[in-house]
Amino acid sequence: MGKASGKKKQHESQAGSILNSKPLISSDISSKWSLFNKPIVHFFLIAVFGLLTYSNTFTVPFQFDDIDNVIENYRLRDLNNFWPPSGSRWFGFLTFALNYHFGGLNTIGYHIVNLVIHIFNAILVYWLVVITFKTPFFSNQQSEGTNFDSLIHLFTYSPLFIALLFVSHPIQTQAVTYIVQRFTSLATMLYLLSLVLYIKWREEQKAESRLYATRYTLYTASIISAILAMKTKEISFTLPLITIVYEFMFFEGNIKKRLLFLIPIILTMLIIPLGLTGTDSPIGDAIGELREASQETEQISRWDYLPTQFRVIVTYIRLLVLPINQNLDYDYTIYHSFFNPEVFLSLLFLLLIFAFGIYLLYANRYTLYASRFLAFGIFWFFITLSVESSIIPIKDVIFEHRVYLPGIGIIIAFTSAGFYGLHFIIRRLYSANCLPPLRESERTELKTRDYLSRISLITAYLLLSAVVIVFAISTYQRNIVWKDEVSLWEDAATKSPEKARVYYNLGKIYSAKGWGDKAIENYQTALKINPDFIEAHNNLGVEYKEKGWVDKAIEHYQIAIWLGPDFSTAHNNMGNAYIAKGWLDKAIEHYRLALRLKPDFMEAHNNLGVAYEKKGLLEEAINEYQTALLINPELKMASDNLNKLLRIKEK
């Protein structure tokens, strides 16, 4: 205790001279930049950069998982399906349903909403940084006269640059341009909003003049935002943890009282587990369901996924610092041992970063600089990434949209380090006479400070502006790749030449465009890489049937069914092949199998109706067509078949 007290006194004595010194930036300099310092100007710049950077995305078509989640998700067609609220991602799907309600499947509306969310997120990041420097920790540092001067740059200028880096960073394209990843950007928006509202509420605790109801409106809004975040995407599970870290890093007061503040937010962590398991399950079943729900795939064990994620996280950091060779579908190596040299070095690197954050938090608790804010950025990155990069196996070990929320922490950390490091270097250069000196008559403490601050600001503006512009141009260029499905997946094939799924998806795209030969070529390539690729066998069979090669089609359908007996689509397609050969009984058998596996398979109902009609079983055929239309009233082939058959019966 004696040593700690002595150290604190030493820093307090150093602080005395700083307390009486002039500000780093004189009022003369500040007045020149007064317009540029206004938040409304900053918001305008953020919005303009966001709009220009993503101006070429409004006509980008639906891609990849958009098909299942939006185009073929018939639940979105009726807003009544969303009340009462149900489902683990209820709020995210509700926004897609609203898009469909007002604009159908016109992608422009979906992209506008995604971009508005992204720009608003950048503004929330800006707001988070601004209000952080108004928290008691920083206020006390300034009023007590600790070494606060090095933070002036951050306080005045870093919110804008952090927000601009966030809005223009190329790695964000997947969360913004890829329509279905609104789940990520929307969850991030609600996550940030909840945290910012909580911080504002905590600051209002000091304002006794405020009405009690007014103060607690902020707190209630924070809780509501947290609940909606939890009902948007599972990454929101870490929100209470981040709120706790923030509370104890930047606020002060009675521990018990602060914990009481946090309890309602901590309780929101129950929403996601309960949503995944169901609230009506017995406790034993619920635990089993949660264990199953927390493992998206059985293809990768938890203990293979974790060491792989150490490598993945390093890749994420590399992409945040140097965003080149971006890819929609990475062909990433699965690692099986913690002692693999690449895994071990990655783990060591990550531990050093985390340890550095702890060092900054505790070793510099009496000298401020940018250390605590930088440490918070490091903790933010690791905590927010923990849901998707830990021991919960996900089928795809890496996706760029997963770093949308965690990337905020890295941007905060690097910008903080950059501002402080730049000012430190300029001071050292001046001390070493590497900068043009001031005239003898001007070498006062204030003028020296102004001179160094002017150089620091100009250099910071130039460097960070250059980075933001390069990022914005790179993002615009990356979005060109997203212009259509062909360019996107051909880019992925170039970067992941040994990944079967890339060629399978290219085959689907070529097939949809009527390029049968190209589709066959890509399905065959996919099967060379992965001979057990069930869907590729099925789709290759479809292409063979289209060319009239029915026997070859049946051969691949049989392989698909043998590999996946529960694959209803292969049974349906086998039925189509048997109809082409005139084997109606076999066709009916496979259609019934498909419907047993998937009772709402509308195409199978329609096809079964066709088989019945060919056999002369008209009533059975009418019943199947009607069932298909009950599932989807817009299914044209079923409607046409039913109307034709009814006209025949009338005659």
Phi, psi and omega in degrees: 000321181298318181294317181298317180296320180298319180296320180295319179297322180299314180292325179295324179291323176295326182291334184302316181292325180290324180302323183270357182277166180283161177298157181298318181252121183289161180297333180295315179292316182300321182295327180295331183252017187300320180294316182294336181278354183287132180305323182298325177291319178297316179299319179298315179298317179299314181295318180296314179299317179297316181294314180295318183296324183251019183294342181260019184251353190293337179254010177299130184285171172297141184228146164050248183288351174300328184299307182290320188276338182237296187299313184260014177264091187287349175296332181289345187287346183224118181296338179296340179291348185254012173221129359291159182300135176205154180098147185291337179240039186306311186292321178298313179295327178301319180295324176293322178297321177294320175302314181294320181300319185266339184219009180061225181256022174288117188292340183303315181298320179295318181290324178299314179298315180300318182290320177299317178299316182297315180295319179296324176299318179297321178293322177294322175298316177303312182297319179301316180294315181300310185287338176299321181284001175252002180288162183305324181303308182287323178298317180293321178299319183290316184288330180277351175082024173289178188289076187269346190296328181292347182270350184302319179303311181299313184299320186274322191240337186294326179304317181296312184290324176297316179294319179293321176297320179295312187288335185255355186294131182300331183292344180281349186303322183294326180279345184251309185283328178280106193305314186295339180282012166304331176308317181289310184291323179291317177299320178297318179300312181291325177300307180296318181298317178300314181295315181297318179295323177297315180297316179298321179295318179296323177293326180291342178300334181281338185270088183295337182287341181290147176293143180304315182296322180295315181298317185279350170297319178298317181295315179298317179297324178297316180295317179299317178298320179297317180297314180295324177298317180296332180266013178250310177201152187292344178298341181288351181304331183276355183305312178300324179295316178296321179297319178297312179302315181297315181304314186274349175271327191237350178245172180216173179132186181297127185299314183298318180295320180293322178294324176298321177301322189276339186305311180301324179289320178298323181296336178295344178295342179286340187299313184292310177302318179293324178293328180281332185256334186094133185281347183263008181277143171301155187302320180296315178295321182298320179296318178295318179296321180294320178298319180290319181292333181274012175226092186299327183225149174260000180289335180235128178283163178301325186273356166264324182295319184297307179298328177297322181293332175299320176290319181298317182298321176297321176297318177301315180297318178299318180293327178289324180275319183225085186281076177237160181056042176292152188209137177290323188227087182292142172261088191258135180293136174268126181258143186246000183217142175288344184264002170301132185307319181294319179294314183299315179294323177295315178299317179299316179299315180293320177297322178295319178296313181295318178297324177297321176298316178296318178301314180299323183291318187259321184291332183247031184288347177255347176237120194286296190046221179253014194296314185292320179294320177297316179298320179299320177300319179295313180297320178304312183302310185289321182292312184290336180276348189295333182294317186258354181228056179220246184248014178260100186295131175240141187308314177262118188286341182217135171211139185295329182295342181290346181259008180300307178285310180299329183301336177303319180296317180294320179297317177299313183296313182292321179292318178299312179297323180295314179297312182293315181299320180296314180295322178298314181297317181295321176297318180293320178297321179293318180296329180271011179060033178267355177245153177304127183282158172285155175296152183309317184290343184258002186279058172266163181301316183295314183292326176295316178300313180298319181297312180293321180294324179296315178296317180300314183295313181299315180297316179298315178302313183296312183294309183291324176297319178298316180297315180299316180295316178298316178299315182298316178296318179297320178295316178301315179295319179297323180293336175297325178298330181279001189301327174208169185294324182297310182296323181294313185279335172291324174297317179295322180294325178295323185267340178231065187291348181250018181254120186297321185299328180299314181288326176299314180293323174298319178301316179299318181294314179297322179297315180298331179272359180084013180266073188301317182296318178294322179298313180300316180302318182285324175296320179295321177297317178300320182285334173294321180286319182223092183297343181261020182282098188302309184297325179293320175300314181299311184290327175296322176300319178300316181294320178297319179296320179300329179274358180090005180268069189294320181296320177294324178297313180300321179302316181284328175296320179297320177296317180298317180290323178295319179287326182221084183301337181266012182276096187297326182298320180295322177296318179298315181291327175298319176301318179298320180294320180292325176297319179299330178271354180085012181267079189293319182297318177295322179298313180299320179302315182285326176296319179295322176298317179299319182285332175294322179283327183217088186300334181263024181283092189295322179295322179293322175299315179298315182293324176296322175300319178298316180297316178298318181299318179295332178274356180087008179271076191291320180296317178296322179295315179301317180300319180291320178297318180294321178297318178300320181286334174294322179290316179216100181299345183264008181284099190297319184296323178291320178297315180296316180297318180295313181298319179297317182291321178295323178295321178297318181294324181295328179288000000 
